[in-house]
Amino acid sequence: MIAGRYRLERQIGRGGSGTVHLALDEVLGRQVAIKRIGLIPGSDSAELERAEREARLAAALNHPNVVSVFDLVDEEDVRWLVMEYVDGETLSERVRTSGAMDATEAATLLAQAADALVEAHDHGIVHRDVKPSNIMIAGGAAKLNDFGIARSEDDPSLTQTGLVTGSPAYLAPEVASGSSATPASDVWSLGATLYHAVTGKPPYDVGDNLIGALYKIVHEDPPRLPDDHPMAGLLTVMMNREVDARWTMPRVRDELARIARGQRSTVAPAPAPPPTREVTGMLPVQAGPPAAPAPRHGARWGWLAAVAVLAVAAVVAAYVWAGRGTPEALPDEQQTRSAETSETTTGSTAPPVTAEDTREQMDAFITSYLATVTSDPRAAFDRLTPEFQQASGGYEGYMGWWGRVQSASLAEVASDPSDLTVGYTVNYVMRTGERNTQRVRLQLERFDDQLLIAGEG
């Protein structure tokens, strides 16, 4: 029982930032979705701030196409976010199970999401993470979800540059380059979501090559629909790299509603114009593709640190290393990867993902995990698969060991991308003052766009 009224029934999903349960509100007699944030109240944690921000901003919106937030409660050392339970599926789930949508169905659902974004923008709120897995579908209606990284336009942090927040495949170019998100950025992301809905695949294949994908978003022309597609023209005025050339959200909403009624779009397809200004930020303008990783010798640890820092800055630590849970707990869209590199822009293919790329990601994951496990063990525990969490005796069993450790420093790591196993040497300083060194071997597992620990041996 949470806060004396919310009785947990079953887990309905998980993400690295926490788990989500179906619960019964025994006071009002209704089902709710309740997300465990998993942090100590009063801590100076970004995840705690994220939960409070999501509750505050979503609660400010009273709209039928926004998932409602009901409460934010503390229970012992855990904070819980209580939300409307939507008994349905995400847009990404719908596409994955039923295939690409026809124009009318996609326009109907996205017109509702656009109307929710119009409401948010009218309240000075930029969502900043519009994507298929954040649009719930139930009874033919769409509901916009997860305002966890949204910001009010008067939030001072919104003006900071160099920090990229959101999900990579749906980021607007200006955000991917480190600039501040605006309502126009949400327009691009909704356009990227439209592309996914009607083609059955994301506009950019991120895979394991995050930096390569961000480079393509910033520097290359966006993908387009065939000229005879009913929404080909609309996509060109949504996914336009020139911010001022994009349509406003109200205009997008009205055009989507028009297409949903079976009427012809008012905008004809047009090629995306090249950018007229240099894009600055975390991705500098380059004449060619990103440079290859540095050799794995003396500078190896400097490279790993750079990878970890850049990945965190690129998509927020919770997305890369801890995952992104959604209130209805359906996982983020799984990227469908073919044996061949898929084309995402005319005449251009994504750089191939090599074993070295995967090895570097695994090494950086372990580096990040050990840096987190003693400072925020709850977040580290959430990097275990549900099965390994249970095998570890739950959080209490997990803390039976880690509660005794004061610090854990990585001395050496060797990852094998062929089977996702990683062996490493770690130096422990125990709370008793004792020091010891152990050799550990972990089995990792992919969960959407993140790695999780699946076992030890």
Backbone hydrogen bonds, N-H to C=O, Kabsch-Sander energy under -0.5 kcal/mol:
donor,donor_aa,acceptor,acceptor_aa,energy
2,I,6,Y,-3.0
5,R,2,I,-2.1
6,Y,2,I,-2.6
7,R,5,R,-0.8
7,R,24,L,-2.7
8,L,6,Y,-0.7
9,E,22,L,-3.1
10,R,22,L,-1.3
12,I,20,V,-2.6
13,G,20,V,-1.1
14,R,329,A,-0.5
15,G,18,G,-2.3
18,G,15,G,-2.1
20,V,13,G,-2.4
21,H,34,I,-2.6
22,L,10,R,-2.9
23,A,32,V,-2.8
24,L,7,R,-2.5
25,D,23,A,-0.6
25,D,30,R,-3.3
26,E,5,R,-3.2
26,E,24,L,-1.1
29,G,25,D,-2.1
30,R,25,D,-1.1
32,V,23,A,-2.8
33,A,83,M,-2.3
34,I,21,H,-2.7
34,I,32,V,-0.5
35,K,81,L,-2.8
36,R,19,T,-3.2
36,R,34,I,-0.5
37,I,35,K,-0.6
37,I,79,R,-3.2
38,G,79,R,-0.9
43,S,40,I,-2.0
45,S,43,S,-1.3
49,E,45,S,-2.1
50,R,46,A,-2.2
51,A,47,E,-2.1
52,E,48,L,-2.3
53,R,49,E,-2.6
54,E,50,R,-2.7
55,A,51,A,-2.4
56,R,52,E,-2.5
57,L,53,R,-2.8
58,A,54,E,-2.2
59,A,55,A,-2.0
60,A,56,R,-0.8
61,L,58,A,-1.4
62,N,60,A,-0.5
63,H,61,L,-0.6
66,V,63,H,-1.7
67,V,144,L,-2.8
70,F,68,S,-0.5
70,F,82,V,-2.7
71,D,82,V,-1.7
73,V,80,W,-2.3
75,E,78,V,-2.8
78,V,75,E,-1.9
80,W,73,V,-3.2
81,L,35,K,-2.5
82,V,71,D,-2.9
82,V,80,W,-0.6
83,M,33,A,-3.4
83,M,81,L,-0.5
84,E,68,S,-2.9
85,Y,31,Q,-0.6
86,V,84,E,-0.7
87,D,85,Y,-0.7
88,G,86,V,-1.8
89,E,137,I,-2.1
91,L,132,P,-1.3
91,L,135,I,-2.2
92,S,132,P,-0.8
94,R,90,T,-2.5
95,V,91,L,-2.4
96,R,92,S,-2.3
97,T,93,E,-2.4
98,S,94,R,-2.7
99,G,95,V,-2.1
101,M,197,A,-3.2
106,A,102,D,-2.4
107,A,103,A,-2.6
108,T,104,T,-2.2
109,L,105,E,-2.1
110,L,106,A,-2.7
111,A,107,A,-2.1
112,Q,108,T,-1.1
113,A,109,L,-1.9
114,A,110,L,-2.6
115,D,111,A,-1.9
116,A,112,Q,-1.9
117,L,113,A,-2.0
118,V,114,A,-2.3
119,E,115,D,-1.9
120,A,116,A,-2.2
121,H,117,L,-3.1
122,D,118,V,-2.3
123,H,119,E,-1.1
123,H,120,A,-0.7
124,G,121,H,-1.8
125,I,120,A,-2.7
126,V,151,R,-2.6
127,H,125,I,-0.5
134,N,131,K,-1.8
135,I,132,P,-1.4
136,M,134,N,-0.5
136,M,143,K,-3.0
137,I,89,E,-3.3
138,A,141,A,-2.4
141,A,138,A,-1.6
143,K,136,M,-2.3
144,L,65,N,-3.7
145,N,134,N,-2.8
150,A,147,F,-1.1
151,R,126,V,-1.9
153,E,124,G,-3.6
155,D,152,S,-2.2
158,L,155,D,-1.9
159,T,156,P,-1.4
160,Q,157,S,-1.1
162,G,178,G,-3.3
163,L,178,G,-0.6
164,V,162,G,-0.5
164,V,313,A,-2.3
165,T,163,L,-0.5
170,Y,167,S,-1.9
171,L,168,P,-1.5
175,V,172,A,-0.6
176,A,172,A,-2.6
177,S,173,P,-1.5
178,G,175,V,-1.6
179,S,174,E,-2.6
185,S,182,T,-1.2
186,D,182,T,-1.2
187,V,183,P,-1.5
188,W,184,A,-1.9
189,S,185,S,-2.2
190,L,186,D,-2.4
191,G,187,V,-2.1
192,A,188,W,-2.5
193,T,189,S,-2.0
194,L,190,L,-2.4
195,Y,191,G,-2.4
196,H,192,A,-2.0
197,A,193,T,-2.4
198,V,194,L,-2.1
199,T,195,Y,-1.6
200,G,196,H,-2.2
206,V,204,Y,-1.1
209,N,206,V,-1.3
210,L,208,D,-1.2
213,A,209,N,-1.9
214,L,210,L,-2.4
215,Y,211,I,-2.3
216,K,212,G,-1.9
217,I,213,A,-2.2
218,V,214,L,-2.1
219,H,215,Y,-2.6
220,E,216,K,-2.4
229,H,226,P,-2.3
232,A,229,H,-1.9
235,L,231,M,-2.1
236,T,232,A,-1.2
237,V,233,G,-0.9
237,V,234,L,-0.8
238,M,234,L,-0.6
238,M,235,L,-0.9
239,M,235,L,-3.0
240,N,238,M,-1.4
243,V,241,R,-0.8
245,A,242,E,-1.2
246,R,242,E,-0.7
246,R,243,V,-1.2
247,W,237,V,-2.4
252,V,248,T,-2.2
253,R,249,M,-3.0
254,D,250,P,-2.2
255,E,251,R,-1.9
256,L,252,V,-2.7
257,A,253,R,-2.4
258,R,254,D,-1.7
259,I,255,E,-2.2
260,A,256,L,-2.6
261,R,257,A,-1.3
262,G,259,I,-1.8
263,Q,258,R,-2.0
282,M,177,S,-0.9
297,H,295,P,-1.8
300,R,297,H,-1.6
303,W,299,A,-2.2
304,L,300,R,-2.4
305,A,301,W,-2.3
306,A,302,G,-2.0
307,V,303,W,-2.7
308,A,304,L,-2.7
309,V,305,A,-2.7
310,L,306,A,-2.8
311,A,307,V,-2.6
312,V,308,A,-2.2
313,A,309,V,-2.5
314,A,310,L,-2.3
315,V,311,A,-1.9
316,V,312,V,-1.8
319,Y,316,V,-1.7
320,V,316,V,-1.7
321,W,317,A,-2.2
322,A,317,A,-1.4
329,A,326,T,-2.4
336,T,334,Q,-0.5
337,R,335,Q,-0.6
338,S,336,T,-0.5
344,T,348,S,-0.8
345,T,348,S,-1.1
348,S,345,T,-2.2
350,A,342,S,-0.9
354,T,352,P,-0.6
358,T,354,T,-1.9
359,R,355,A,-2.6
360,E,356,E,-2.5
361,Q,357,D,-2.1
362,M,358,T,-2.6
363,D,359,R,-2.8
364,A,360,E,-2.5
365,F,361,Q,-2.2
366,I,362,M,-2.3
367,T,363,D,-2.3
368,S,364,A,-2.6
369,Y,365,F,-2.9
370,L,366,I,-2.5
371,A,367,T,-1.3
372,T,368,S,-1.1
372,T,369,Y,-0.7
373,V,369,Y,-2.2
374,T,370,L,-0.5
376,D,372,T,-3.4
379,A,376,D,-0.5
380,A,376,D,-1.9
381,F,377,P,-2.8
382,D,378,R,-1.5
383,R,380,A,-1.9
384,L,381,F,-1.6
385,T,453,I,-2.5
389,Q,385,T,-2.6
390,Q,386,P,-2.0
391,A,387,E,-2.4
392,S,388,F,-1.6
393,G,390,Q,-1.8
394,G,389,Q,-2.4
397,G,393,G,-1.8
398,Y,394,G,-2.4
399,M,395,Y,-2.4
400,G,396,E,-0.7
401,W,397,G,-0.6
401,W,398,Y,-1.1
402,W,398,Y,-2.0
403,G,399,M,-2.0
404,R,401,W,-2.0
405,V,402,W,-1.0
406,Q,429,V,-2.5
407,S,429,V,-1.7
409,S,427,N,-2.5
411,A,425,T,-3.1
412,E,425,T,-1.3
414,A,423,G,-3.1
416,D,421,T,-3.4
419,D,416,D,-0.9
420,L,416,D,-1.0
421,T,416,D,-1.4
422,V,442,L,-2.4
423,G,414,A,-2.6
424,Y,440,V,-2.8
425,T,412,E,-2.8
426,V,438,Q,-2.4
427,N,409,S,-3.0
428,Y,426,V,-0.6
428,Y,436,N,-3.3
429,V,407,S,-2.3
430,M,428,Y,-0.5
430,M,434,E,-3.3
431,R,404,R,-2.6
433,G,430,M,-2.0
436,N,428,Y,-1.8
438,Q,426,V,-2.2
440,V,424,Y,-3.0
440,V,438,Q,-0.5
442,L,422,V,-2.9
443,Q,455,G,-2.7
444,L,420,L,-3.2
444,L,442,L,-0.6
445,E,452,L,-2.5
447,F,450,Q,-2.8
450,Q,447,F,-1.4
452,L,445,E,-2.6
453,I,383,R,-2.9
454,A,443,Q,-3.4
454,A,452,L,-0.6
455,G,443,Q,-1.2
457,G,441,R,-2.4
